[in-house]
Amino acid sequence: MDHAIEGFVPEKRAALDRAYDSPSWWYDVRGFFILTFSYNSSLWRQIRFFEKNVSDRHLEVAIGSGTLLSMILAWHRLRGGRVGQLTGVDYAAPMLAGARRRFKDNPRVRLEERDVAHLNDPDNTYRSANIANAIHCFPDVDAGLREIFRVLRPGGELRFNALLYPTRGPRFLRAIAARINRWGMKKGILHRPYLAADILGRARAAGFTVDTAERAGHSLEVVARKPVGLSIPSTVAGRSPEAAPMEADRFFREAFQRNEGILSLDTMKRLRGACVAVPGLGGVGGQHALSLTRLGVGRLKVADMDQFEWANLNRQAGANARTIGRNKIDVMIEQATAINPHLRVEAFPNGVTEGNMDEFLAGADAVVDGLDGFCVRVRRRLFQAARARGIPVVTAGPMGYGVSMLVFTPDGMSADDYFDWRDGMSDLELLIAFFAGLSPTLPHLRYMDPTRVDLVAHRGPSLNSACLLCAGLAATEIVRCLTEPDRVHPAPHYMTYDPYLRTFDQGRLWWGNRSPWRRLGRWWAYRRLESSRAAAPGGPEGGVVAPIDKK
């Protein structure tokens, strides 16, 4: 190919050529298997879904080889529909070559090799637009949706189906779908799957109203619409891609104007351009995500693999009677993007693992630790990886009515040194070291019942008021890390506040947990807990008691 696509640098063009280096008929064959196993959907369902949105002025985005569109148009004619002027765009030359052959004798079809983020049409051109099996392939889905919004007429309908993470159905089918998705991302033909809340939030952020969203296998079928009476979106995307940030500017000024005066304009600008990673969306993690959103942080990376249950209602931000059984990550993305439709959220629905930790931290400016208090091995690895990347980490844990907070910076004491974590330690030893370092003075033991904490079952008391305190302190420290890093007091500094006791304690644990006295105390606690576990019903598998709350 010897010409450039607008918005594509030579490296991007070369990567595209490598991804689509086969004849168009091969994509049709391969697409059937992808549709069956990755989407877990059917061709007939897609034909019926997209055929309902073909108008006399239609835009087909990512038309590919044109095979699916020809089937849609055939069914449309059989049902008595009229086919008017149709424009098909695609950025892959081999795919578009197949479409040119298929529609070469149809003067109503105009085909263009073009990126969806740079359409060559005036505002308010089309009555309808479809994106079949492709929105998850867009390198910049937000820019693509804004551009489609621009060229649709008010009241115009957009239909798309987005590939979701395979979280439902038999395990072996989910494994097949996940493997196909990994292959597609490695090949370059798939950007990434989405969570339902994520892709719906992006559509709304582009200005669309969502009429319906229905799950079909591992995909989400969405019917969206450009509001009547708007020739340009009211909150996003102006008359050209360059004008879109101006609309976002107005939103940020209106939405976060009450932050101004406490936060400087430079600080607010820095937060808007920042990316904060939040692993875990439970008691403190969900509050972290919402607090950072209301501060005006422009991008979040969130990870959680759990669903809401009844025991979460007392403290977790997304838990209510209507969200029981739903994925925490879906609910929290919905809440965050409802606050800020411009918020960019990257989701990790399988949680943070050794396999995705580098991807999770990539591009992050800071980390707010929302992991369960008992996930000590994952936490240790996360702290190590963040330090290696030069990323500060803020961890705040609920302790009774109060909160304890630590900050780890790349040039300060490492978490391994502070907590005295070492290779070869048991889970119990790592937990004792973590909790002893998080709150060196443990003021909540003066009123809390320690028998209510079970280290084996990973259960412990935790109050909503304490989780809110955690979010407030952590969000404040994130502002400091991002804007005034020289004023951060990293570990071995610690801070503990208990409003019930009306006590505030801050200090410096000079050697962390490594001092002889603290090692002796941890040894005593370990022996006591081991004895409790051996004496509990069921022997070593029985309950283990410790005076620590769960995040």
Order of alpha helices (4+ residues) and beta strands (2+ residues): alpha-alpha-alpha-beta-alpha-beta-alpha-beta-beta-alpha-beta-alpha-alpha-beta-beta-alpha-alpha-beta-alpha-beta-alpha-beta-alpha-beta-alpha-beta-beta-alpha-alpha-alpha-beta-beta-alpha
